Amino acid sequence: MKRCWLCRAGLLLLLLSAALWLYWPALYRPAIADSVLPMSPAQIERGAYLARAGNCIACHTQPGAPEYSGGRRIATPFGDVYSSNLTPDVDTGLGAWRAADFYRALHEGRSRDGRLLTPAFPYPNYTRITRADSDALLAYLRTLPPVRRAPRAAELRFPYNTSLALQLWRRLYFRPAEFAADAQRSASWNRGAYLVDGLGHCNACHARRDWLGGVRDSRAYAGGEIAGLDWEALPLTREPPLDDAQAGEWLALLSSGVSQRHAVSGPMAEVVFHSLQYLHREDLAAMIEYLRSLPGEAQTPKPDRINARLLQTLQQRGEQVYGEHCADCHGEQGEGKPSHYPALAGSRLLGSPSPANAIRIVLYGGYPPSTAANPMPYGMPPFRPQLRDEDVAAVLTYVRSAWGNQAGAVLPAQVAKR
Amino acid sequence: MRVLAAAVLSLLLASAAAQAQDQAMAERLKPCAACHGEGGHSRDEVYYPSIAGKPQGYLQQQLRNFREGRRHNTVMAELLAPLSDDYLRAIAAYYAQQPPTLAAREPVADAALLARGAKLVREGDAARQLPACSRCHGGQLAGVQPAIPSLAGLGRDYLSAQLGAWRSGVRQALAPDCMAQIARKLDEAEINALSAYIAALPVNAQTRPAEHPDGKLPLDCGSVP
């Protein structure tokens, strides 16, 4: 009898401490004071610039619907969520939100009614946004035409749709934080860190996520598969780090979508189209300065483990296909045409261990974005109507191992899956 | 004399520049040519319609419809996603300037089917408030500037697939969506008959969109300014 009392007490104590561990951050919540929104034209313009930098429009606009009116489906491994209406409609948008409400959403991931927001809204990044920037953002959003469009409820699977799951996720991966400048570093480095880690939420795609969709190290930009989008985000950090010429190429890529040797494609083309092309050159340079300073992982090529004869067959057929369909634009030696067609020799996208992006681009083609510097880009045709899976695999095997490239073979079965 | 030479020279230069510009545009539109053919002359009308010579406004609107999800094709949507409205306008202008495709037509032996199709296309069905196709798309079905497309030149399977998609709501246009209203009144046999009739119509170099509609349009269409 006595022993059972003890185990009950022990169990109770265990439950209590688990609850305390889980809810402790929620109990300790400093009050957020309200403020009067800045409404000067200069501040609203700054808010518009910040909204560009955060690429808010991309998730908060459903194609074909009014800008910022939300409702776009965001696919996650845990189910679908739908973006909210950021226009100042009182009932369905942000019309009734005070400056403090908006800051709490960015900073703590809580809605106006206190409800926890799903981290598809990247508040682990936005928590670093300053109060002044938050206010400027809301001031800008207030100037949009109000659109009456009720946000659609999330369709997450059990148990991810429970508030306990969300609470647990937050306990594991999220702490409200403020951006802390590093006094050892330059002002531009700190500006870059603020934009990349915070508003720019680059690690929403460019970080490896664990099985719960969490990012352990907020400054790891090793790249990885983008959840729900069948694309792979390339690593943003390098070993050895970027040299000055490469950093110059990056600056051109982020501002215009193309550089002498490269072009952005897929989801990144949309990021440049909606967001990065509008950023000041100093801000883009600051972002690159910051990323260059972070440690990267050296990429070690893995030897192909497929049958040597099959490899040879693929490479030979691939060389033939390349001559017929690719060499006109990408050059006999994979050198490309500056600013028109990317070089394939030394291409990071082709050299990635996963051939996912390369397969997609060959099958479905693509354009880099229209930008002020490159309004009518040249593009890659979709080859799915013309080439068989075997030929796509062969040509990719060839270009991934030619001209000094050292990535692995691509098999027809990998192409057939897409 | 010198003035004349200068005038001739500048004309030549201008036309050479225009040609170079056209070539640069064709080069930029290689991704389009992969399916719709060089200059918009398709070699496979079943899946990929010829787009050469269609009215610019129509083409531009379709590009936007694909980009904004009113028409559904993943390849089209992904290609167009990062392209600006200005670029879409230039693409539409390029294809609108190309001569129409003089593809082999699809003769149909079934005279009753053709007659039924011809009646629908030329007269419609007043009892069901179904206007004749030619009322809007022009007597030659060659389209009307700037936004009504030609039907002559399209393939039979493509035509019936589009009408089917409109009827089921898969294909949409800007509201009021007049083609959806029409397609919903058609049954499968009628779609088959009019597709067969249109696909058999001859197309020649004069099959170009008319400048103005022939009288007031019978329906209100969001895509027609």
Interface residues (C-beta under 8 A of the other chain):
Chain A: Q62 P63 G64 G257 G266 A269 E270 V272 F273 C329 Y364 G365 G366 Y367 P368 P369 S370 P375 M376 P377 Y378 G379 M380 P381 P382 F383 R384 P385 Q386
Chain B: E27 R28 K30 P31 A33 A34 C35 D44 Y48 R67 E68 G69 R70 T74 V75 E78 L79 L80 A81 P82 L83 S84 D86 Y87 A90
